Amino acid sequence: MAWRTIDAAGETWHVQPAAERRANAQLWQLVLSFRSQSSAERRAFWAPYPIESVSKTSLFYQAERIPDDALREVIAQRRA
């Protein structure tokens, strides 16, 4: 199930958040999964997002507040 579904550049994208913490790091980093549902090839990619937190709960709370336009920009940067 998608966390959020957005339309960008004529395609429908399903976006899922994930938390990643690297070895010897104290902060969790937000990473977003983008999956295109509109195209025949069903493209997908992962993109880091500039949000960090000491707790995963806080990280996901902050992710909920990301505006759709910011997610569209991530897609546009990836396609450029």
Protein Blocks (a to p, Z undefined) as FASTA:
>chain_A
ZZbdcdeehiacdddddddddehiabdcdddddddfkbmnlpadddddddddfbfklmmm
mmmmpcfklmmmmmmmmmZZ
